[in-house]
Amino acid sequence: MIRLALLATLVLLAASCGGSKSTSSTTTATTSTTAAAAGTPTTTMSRSEAINDPHPRVTARGYLTRCQAGLRQLRLVVVTKSDLDGARQQLAGVKAACGGGATLRVLAEVNPNDAALGQAAAAETAIADAATNFGHYLDHVANGTNGTKIFKFSVEEARQAKILLADAFSELQK
């Protein structure tokens, strides 16, 4: 609970500083539990699909597994202009892999008594925020401006997100 409060504080701080400008997809399409479990979720689950999902924890684990694999590819390090293209490619991979936040939030909303689903949604949101802020840092590098503050913030967000991710996996296993 303390970690969630810390995450909420970080998200509010980022929003007040203009650091996090993430957007979410509003597209709803059919997503099967099998596809999510296989680690290949592609679209946002509708509320009715979430209500009828017989295994929401399996679905959540599928999204988190995919996101975790993408997150492993991202190196949050100081980047020079010569390394900018590689860093942007890594970041694009993470954003593609961690695109299930909206579905996880829907699953958490329709299963309010399952704290693990709430933790999964919080973890995915934190990872998306860290990736967005690292993207802002990369914009600073490209512009030749000082992005040290946003870089440090994105690294801290990623650290907290990894903790939330580990907690969510632990809770989803129960």
C-alpha positions as CSV (number, residue, x, y, z in Angstrom):
1,M,0.0,0.0,0.0
2,I,2.9,2.4,0.8
3,R,4.4,1.6,-2.7
4,L,1.1,2.5,-4.3
5,A,1.0,5.8,-2.4
6,L,4.6,6.5,-3.5
7,L,3.7,5.7,-7.1
8,A,0.6,8.0,-6.9
9,T,2.8,10.8,-5.5
10,L,5.4,10.3,-8.3
11,V,2.6,10.3,-10.9
12,L,1.1,13.5,-9.5
13,L,4.5,15.1,-9.4
14,A,5.2,14.2,-13.0
15,A,1.8,15.6,-14.1
16,S,2.3,18.8,-12.2
17,C,5.8,19.3,-13.7
18,G,4.5,18.4,-17.2
19,G,6.8,15.3,-17.2
20,S,4.3,12.6,-18.0
21,K,2.2,13.1,-21.1
22,S,1.2,9.5,-21.8
23,T,-2.0,8.7,-23.6
24,S,-4.1,5.6,-23.7
25,S,-5.9,3.9,-26.5
26,T,-9.7,4.1,-26.5
27,T,-10.0,1.4,-29.1
28,T,-12.0,-1.6,-28.0
29,A,-11.7,-4.9,-29.8
30,T,-11.9,-8.6,-29.0
31,T,-9.0,-9.9,-26.9
32,S,-9.0,-13.5,-25.9
33,T,-7.6,-14.8,-22.6
34,T,-5.5,-17.3,-24.6
35,A,-3.8,-14.5,-26.6
36,A,-3.0,-12.6,-23.4
37,A,-1.7,-15.7,-21.6
38,A,0.5,-16.4,-24.6
39,G,2.0,-12.9,-24.1
40,T,0.6,-11.4,-27.2
41,P,-2.1,-8.9,-26.2
42,T,-2.8,-6.5,-29.0
43,T,-5.9,-4.4,-28.2
44,T,-7.8,-3.0,-25.3
45,M,-10.3,-5.2,-23.7
46,S,-13.9,-3.8,-23.5
47,R,-15.7,-3.7,-20.1
48,S,-18.1,-6.5,-21.1
49,E,-15.2,-8.7,-22.3
50,A,-13.4,-8.1,-18.9
51,I,-16.6,-9.0,-17.0
52,N,-16.8,-12.3,-19.0
53,D,-13.1,-13.1,-18.8
54,P,-13.0,-16.4,-16.9
55,H,-9.3,-16.0,-15.9
56,P,-8.5,-12.3,-15.4
57,R,-5.3,-13.1,-13.5
58,V,-4.0,-15.2,-16.4
59,T,-4.8,-12.3,-18.7
60,A,-3.0,-9.9,-16.4
61,R,0.0,-12.2,-16.2
62,G,0.2,-12.3,-20.0
63,Y,0.3,-8.5,-20.3
64,L,2.8,-8.2,-17.5
65,T,5.1,-10.9,-18.9
66,R,5.1,-9.2,-22.3
67,C,5.8,-5.9,-20.7
68,Q,8.6,-7.3,-18.5
69,A,10.3,-8.8,-21.5
70,G,10.2,-5.4,-23.3
71,L,11.4,-3.6,-20.2
72,R,14.5,-5.8,-20.0
73,Q,15.5,-4.5,-23.4
74,L,15.6,-0.9,-22.3
75,R,18.8,0.4,-20.8
76,L,18.1,3.6,-18.8
77,V,21.5,5.2,-19.2
78,V,22.9,8.6,-20.1
79,V,22.7,8.8,-23.9
80,T,24.8,10.8,-26.4
81,K,23.6,12.0,-29.7
82,S,25.4,9.1,-31.5
83,D,23.4,6.6,-29.3
84,L,20.1,8.4,-29.8
85,D,18.7,6.2,-32.5
86,G,19.4,2.9,-30.7
87,A,17.8,4.3,-27.5
88,R,14.7,5.4,-29.4
89,Q,14.4,1.9,-30.9
90,Q,14.7,0.3,-27.4
91,L,12.1,2.8,-26.1
92,A,9.7,2.0,-29.0
93,G,10.0,-1.7,-28.1
94,V,9.1,-1.1,-24.5
95,K,6.1,1.1,-25.5
96,A,4.9,-1.6,-27.8
97,A,5.3,-4.3,-25.2
98,C,3.8,-2.3,-22.4
99,G,0.6,-1.2,-24.1
100,G,-1.8,-3.2,-21.9
101,G,-2.4,-0.6,-19.2
102,A,-5.9,0.2,-20.3
103,T,-6.9,-3.4,-20.3
104,L,-5.4,-4.0,-16.9
105,R,-7.2,-1.0,-15.5
106,V,-10.5,-2.4,-16.9
107,L,-9.8,-5.8,-15.4
108,A,-9.1,-4.1,-12.1
109,E,-12.3,-2.0,-12.3
110,V,-14.5,-5.0,-12.9
111,N,-12.8,-7.1,-10.2
112,P,-12.5,-4.5,-7.4
113,N,-11.9,-7.2,-4.7
114,D,-8.8,-8.5,-6.5
115,A,-5.9,-6.3,-5.3
116,A,-3.5,-8.2,-7.6
117,L,-5.2,-6.8,-10.7
118,G,-5.0,-3.3,-9.3
119,Q,-1.3,-3.8,-8.7
120,A,-0.8,-5.1,-12.2
121,A,-2.5,-2.0,-13.6
122,A,-0.4,0.2,-11.4
123,A,2.8,-1.5,-12.5
124,E,2.0,-1.2,-16.2
125,T,1.1,2.5,-15.8
126,A,4.3,3.2,-13.9
127,I,6.4,1.5,-16.6
128,A,4.5,3.5,-19.3
129,D,5.2,6.7,-17.3
130,A,8.9,5.9,-17.0
131,A,9.2,5.2,-20.7
132,T,7.4,8.4,-21.6
133,N,9.7,10.4,-19.4
134,F,12.8,8.6,-20.8
135,G,11.4,9.7,-24.2
136,H,11.3,13.3,-23.0
137,Y,14.9,12.9,-21.9
138,L,15.8,11.6,-25.4
139,D,14.1,14.7,-26.8
140,H,16.4,16.8,-24.6
141,V,19.5,15.0,-25.9
142,A,18.3,15.5,-29.5
143,N,17.8,19.2,-28.9
144,G,21.1,19.6,-27.1
145,T,19.4,20.8,-23.9
146,N,20.0,19.6,-20.3
147,G,17.6,16.7,-19.5
148,T,19.3,15.6,-16.4
149,K,16.3,16.2,-14.2
150,I,13.9,14.3,-16.3
151,F,16.5,11.5,-16.8
152,K,16.8,11.0,-13.1
153,F,13.1,11.1,-12.7
154,S,12.6,8.4,-15.4
155,V,15.2,6.2,-13.8
156,E,13.5,6.5,-10.4
157,E,10.1,5.8,-12.0
158,A,11.5,2.7,-13.6
159,R,12.9,1.5,-10.4
160,Q,9.6,1.9,-8.6
161,A,7.8,0.3,-11.6
162,K,10.0,-2.7,-11.3
163,I,9.2,-3.1,-7.7
164,L,5.5,-2.8,-8.5
165,L,5.9,-5.3,-11.3
166,A,7.6,-7.8,-8.9
167,D,4.8,-7.3,-6.3
168,A,2.1,-7.7,-9.0
169,F,3.6,-11.0,-10.2
170,S,3.9,-12.2,-6.6
171,E,0.2,-11.4,-5.9
172,L,-1.0,-12.8,-9.2
173,Q,0.6,-16.2,-8.3
174,K,-1.5,-16.5,-5.2
